[in-house]
Amino acid sequence: MNLSPNSERAYWLAWSQIQGIGSVLTKRLYQSFGSMSEAWQASASALLEIEGIGGQTLEAIRQAQGEVEPLSLLAVHEHRNLNFWTPSDREYPQLLWEIPDPPPILYYQGHLTTWNERNTIAIVGTRSATPYGKRWTKKLVSALASHGFTIISGMAEGIDGEAHRACLEVGGQTLAVMGTGVDRFYPPKHKSLYEQILTSGLVLSEYPQGTPPDKKHFPARNRIIAGLSRVTLVMEAPERSGALITAYQANEYGRDVYTLPNSLEVNEARGCLNLLGKGAQAILGVDELLEALGTLPNLDTPTPTIAITDLPPMQQTILQAIGFGDPVGLDWIVEQTKIPSGEVLGTLTQLELIGAIAIYPGMRYQRLT
């Protein structure tokens, strides 16, 4: 993901307004042209080479380009929606950008604008949570938040609400991803919870302010929860549940999925048992979960000093592209180095073996030396 000039935001916004151009296609346009402004200026033949763009979509693009002036559109939009990020903004979450369908516009409201993406955990589950599910959600979230993990959920009834509340009670960081505009809250009974999250956490949405609840928004919302999180925990879920959608998406994104076991006789947890049968890891207790999460790369572990000048040229180039700071994704490295992804992956493996980088879930890489 390039750090583009602020004017690039206008083109992300303009593309997001075109009928038939969804989040998958928007990312493909960026990857093909290197910027959304370049894509806006592209010829018809170049656009038709993008998978997913046919004659009808091209016609919609050309019509929009004749009617929309991106910088003017941005000025109006910013007046109505002051707080939002596009992938051209430094603050846009790197983990979210790495999924195939990241939202081109991510609206936010609250006081938490930076967090450690290495320590993000989604907590999801049924709206009809049992006392067992609520109890274990509170126990696990309290421990995770106290150990510095940022808790992400959807502010729905049941498990979501328990997760946010437990996090806030121990002074932790929490993000609520909404299926409404960030100025709305749903369900209505969570008004107080919404206000608490705004005070010390963050509310996120891909929908502009004023957007009311709509049932079709919530499955799309779930991909953002999964995309923002390094790990997803499913606490309770019946066989048909939005929480399972989140878990499947997290798995597709290469993220770890854990689930809480329960009895075969508990309908609210049958989906969790199905996840265990499909390879999800079992939550066996607070200490066991913390230990399991601790097996992921630990940046506090000392690493040997390696002189970059002693490395082969390609390794030097890739290390310089990664730089020091938060982990970056494979797309970023390929874009920065202009080296084919296959060669980049091979070199990254070599760099990991010599202790020069750490590899995180979701194909993210951080330089250690």
N, C-alpha and C positions, 0 to 999 in steps of 0.2 A: 504494500500500500504506500504510494508516494505521498509525501507531504506537499500538497499542491498549494498555490496561492489561494487567498481567500475567494477570489473571483471564481475559482473552480467550483465553489459551493453552489453558485448560481446554476451551473450546468447539471450538477447532480440533481438539483431540485427540478429543473426543467425536464430532464429525462423521466423523472419519477411521475410527472403529470401526464405522460403520454399513454393513452389507452393501448393495452397490449404489451407494454414494456414493464414486466414485473421485475422482482429483485434478482432472479437468476439471470435474466437477459441483461439487466443493467450491469451486473458484474462482468458478464462476457464482453460487453462493449468496452468497459474500462480495460480489461485484460488485452483486448485486441488493439486498442488505439493508444493506450497509455495515459489518457486523460479524457474526461467527459467533454471538454471543450473541443478536443480534436475529433471525437466521435460526432459532435454536433455539426462539424464542418465536412464530414466524410462524404464521399460520393455515393451515389445509389448502388453502384456495383460493389463498392467496399462494404457497404452495410448488408447487402444481400449475401455476402460470404459468411456472415455471422449466423451460427446455428440458431434457429428459432425465429429469424426474420424472413418473412416471405413478402409477397406483393401487397397483401392487405396491411400488414404491419408497417411496411415501407410507406404506404400511402398515408397512414396515420401519423408517421414521423414527419413527413413532408408538410402535412397540413398543420401540425403543431409548430413546426419551424417557421411557417409563414404567419402564425398568429401570436407567437410568444417571443418576447425579448427577455432572455434569461436574467440579466442584471435588474431589469425593472420588476420582474417576477419575484426575485429575491428580496428586493426592497419592500414590496408589499407583504410578502410572507414573513419576513423578520418583524415587521410591525405587529402582526397578529400572533406570531409564535417566536418569542424572543429567544428561547433556549432550545437549540437543536444542534446536532452534529451531523456531518456527512463524512464519508470515508476520506475526504480531503483534509479533515481536521485532526490535529494531533491527539485530541481527546477521544476520538472514536475508538471503541474497544478493539484491540488487536485480535482477541479470541473470536469476536463476533465477525470480524471481516473475513476470517478464514473459512467460514461455512460457505456452501455453494450459493446461498440465497440471503446474504446479509441485507438488512433494510437500508435503502439509500438515504433515508432521513430517519434519524433517531431523536425524538423529542425527549426532553428531561425537565424535571422540576424537583427541587430539594436542595440540600446543602452538601451532599457527598458527590464531588465531581471527579475524584481520583481514588483508585483503590488498587490493591495488588492483584493483578490478574492471575498470578500463580496460585492464589488462595481463594478462588471463587467456587462455591458449592451450591448447586440447585437443590432445594428441598421441595418435593412435589408429592401430591397424593389426593385421595378422594375428598370430596366435599362432605361426605357422610362418614367422618372419621369415628372410630371406636375409642373408648377410653384408653385402650392399649396403644393405639396409634398416636393419640395425642400425648400420652405420657412419654413415649419413646422419642417423639419429635422434640418435645421440650428438653429431655435429657441430652439428646445428641446435639441439638442446636446450641444449647447453653455451653456445652463443652467446646464445640467447634468455634463459636464466636469468641469464647474466652481465649482460645489459642490463635486468634488472629484471622480466622477464615471469614470471608464476606459471604453472607447468606442471601441467596437469590430465590425468589418465588413469585407467585402471581396474584397474591392478595385475595384469593378466593376464600370461600368458607372452608372449614375443615382444616386439613393439614397445612395449607398455605398460611392461613391466618395464625395458626399456632406457631409456625416457624418464624414469622416476622415478629410476633409478640415475644417469643422466647429470646430472640436475638436482641431486641430493644431492651429487655429487662436486664441483660448483663452488659449493656453499653456497647454492643457490637454494631458492625456495619451491615446494613441490609438494603437490597435493591428490590423494588416491586415492579414487575413488568405487566403492563395493563393491556386490556383489549379495548380500551376507551382512550380518549385524549387524556393527557396528564393532568388536566384541570378537572377531570371527572373522577368519581370513585364508584366502584361496584364490587360487591353488593352494597346497598345503602347502609346496612348495619355496620359496615367497616369505616364509617366516617371518622371516628376517633382514631382508629389504627392508621388510616390514610394521613391524618394530620400529624401523628407521631412520626411516621416515616418521613414526611416532608421536613420535619424539624431536624432530624439527624441522619437521615438516609437519602434515598433517591427513588423517584418514580420515573419509569421509562415507558415509552410507547413509540410505535411507528406511525401512529395516527395523530393528526393535528388536533390542536385544542378545540374543544366543543364536540368531538366525536362521541356519540352516545354508545352504550353497550350494544353489541350485535353478536349473535352466537357464532357467526362465521369468522369473527375476528380472533376468537380464543384459540383455535388450533394453530393459527398463524403465530399468535403470541407465544405458543409453547416452543417454537423453534428458536425464538430469541432467548428464552430462558436457558435452553440447552446450549445455544451458541455462546452465551456469556460465561458459561461455567466450565471449569476444568473437570469437575466431577458432578454427577447427578445422583441423588439419593431418592428412591421411591419408598415412601413410608407405608402407605396403604393404597391399594388400587383394586377395584373390582375388575372383572374380565374385560369390560368395556369402559375405558377411562381415558381422559385427556392426559393423565399422568403417564400412561403407557406410551402415548404419542411422544411425549417429551423424552422418555427413556430411549425409545427406538431412534429418535433423531440424534440424541447424544451419542448413541452407539455408531450411527452412520458418520458422525463427525469425528470419530476416533477418540471420544472422551470416555472416561471410566464411568460405569454404572453400578451402583450398589442398591440392594433392596432389603427390607426388613422381613424376615420370615414370620409366618403366623400359621395358625391351624387351618387345615383343609375345610373345617366347618365354618370358617369366617368368610362370608361372601365378599366383604369389603377388602379382603387381602388375596383373593384368588389370582388377581393379576400379578401380584408380587411373586407368587409361586411359579407362575408361568415364566416370569423373567428369570428366575433362578434356573429353570429348565433350559433357558436359551443362553445361558452363560453369564448372567449378571452375578456379581459377587455378593455374598451374604453379609449382612450386618450382624455381628455376633456379640456386640457390646460396645460401650463407649471407648474403653481402652484399646480394644481390638481394632476399632475403626481408626482411631488416631494413629495407632501403630501402622496400619495399612497405608494410610495417607502419608505417613512419614517415610515410606519406602520410595516415594517419588523423589526426584532429584532435590537435594538439599543444598541451597546456595551458600549455607554457612560452613559446609565442609571444605577444609583447605584443599587446594589443588596445586599440583606442581607448577613451577614457573617455566614457561616455554617461550623461547625467543622467536617472535614471529618471522624474523629475517632468516631463521634456519629452516623454515617450512617451504615446500614447493610453491611456485607462483600461484597456482589455482587455490590452494589452501589459504594463502595470504590474502588473495582477493576476496574470498568468501568471509574470512574473519573480519576484514575491514568493513565489508558490507553489513555484517551483523552488528558490529560496534558494541560498545558497553551500554548497558541499560536493560530495559524490560525485554523479555523474549520476543522474537519476531518470527513471522510465518514463512513458509517455503515460498509463497507467492512474492513476498517482499524481496527475498534474497535473489530469486530469479530475475525479478524486475530490475533490481539494482545492478546486478552483475552482467545481465544479458547472456548468461550461460545456460544451456539447455537444462531442464529440470532433472533429467536422468544423471547428468554429470554432477550437478549440484548435490543430489542425494548421495551419490557415491563419496563425494568429498566430505560431506557432513558426517558420514559414518566414520571416515578416517579421523576427522577432528574429534569426534566423541571418544574414539579408542585411545587417543593420546591425551585426553583430559582437557582439551582446549575449549570444548563447549558442553553444555548440558542440553538434553533433549526432553521436551515436555509433551504431555498428551496434546493431540491436535496438530502434530508436526510443527512445533514451535521450538526455537533454538535461541540459547543465550550464551554469549561469549563469557568465558571464565578467565581467560588469560590474554 
